Amino acid sequence: MAKIFQSYSDMVADIHDGATLLVGGFGLCGIPENLIIALRDKGVKDLTVVSNNCGVDDWGLGLMLQEKQIKKMVSSYVGENKEFERQFLSGELEVELTPQGTLAERIRAGGAGIPAFYTPAGVGTPIAEGRETRVFNGKEYLLEPAITGDFALIKAWKADKLGNLIFDKTAQNFNPMMASAGKITLVEVEEIVEVGELNPDHIHTPSVYVQRIIQAPSFEKRIERRTVQKA
């Protein structure tokens, strides 16, 4: 059964230098923003972070990037962060770019205990250079290893006291697969309810994948790029 925490510092107390973190979210949607702030304040460093992207310069994982806490990023998109660009081009940050569908499947495979799989994505590109390929039915495929992490940082809409999770619309994104592939999964939620209050048919992530829960005091839920219609 998941343990309910009252303090963010206690939630992240054992996240250590050099850890591999799986962080949910897509852009700024569904990111565990308060857990990220807690890690920034803790000062942990030399992290390998697996996430679709690295936030923006002043929010999300970009906050940890500013403090040079991230040693390596495994991502599919990095185009909204100037500090990310600067650190990568200067050699301060190691980056492993992975096609988005492949990234999702590598994490899902890790959570399912599948060590690797073949995919056509990336064949014939620099991603495949020096790596194992195999032909199935006349088509070449690239072997991709699964991804797991020491810790997963997740944001959900609602949890019960056992740790069963429901995500809200597109804020679900990478969060369920990250939760399944982390050895220890930390979840911040908007609401915690009693066991039995969640419809079992609506649960996205079962409690077996969740070790720690905290109810956040608030979420900013920033918009990555605001566009308005001209009058």
C-alpha positions, 0 to 999 in steps of 0.5 A: 500500500502506498504511503501518504506523505505530508512533506515534499522534502520527506517525499524526495529525501532518498533521491540521491546524486546520480539517480535515474529519474522518470518524469511524467508530462508532455510539454508543461501538461501533467508535469509533477511541478512541485516534486521538481521544485522539491528536487531543485531545492534539495540540490541533488545532482548528476541526474539522468532524467528520462522525460518527453522534454525538459520543460522551459527555461523557468519552469518544470525540469528547466528549473533543475537544468538552470542549477546544472543538476541534470547530467543526461537527458533522454528525450524526444523533444527539446525545442522550447528551452534555450538553456538546454540548447546552450548546455548541449552545444557547450558539452555540459549536458549529454542528450539521448534523442529518441523518437517519441513513440519509441521513447514511450514504448521503451518505458512501457517495456521497462514497466512490463519486464521486457528487456528490448524490442525491435522497431522500424523507427530510426532505421537508416538514420544517425540513431541506428549507427553502430546498433543492432538491426534485424530483418523481419519479413523483408523489412529492417528493424532496430533493437531498442532497449527498455528503460527503467528508473530508480525513481518515477515522478508523477502527477495525477488528478486523483488518488485513493489511499491505496495509491490507485490513480486517475489522470485528467484528460491529456495530463495522462500522457507519459505518466502511467508508463513512467509510474510502471517503470520506476522502482520507487514511484512518487505521485503528487495529486490534486485530491486524495479520496477514501478507498472505494470512492474511485470507480475501478473502471476509471483507474488508469494506474493501479496502486501496485505501481505506487509507493508514495503519495502527497496531496499538493497545496496547489498547481500552477498548470502553466501554459507552455505557449499561449496563443490568442485569436486576433480580434 
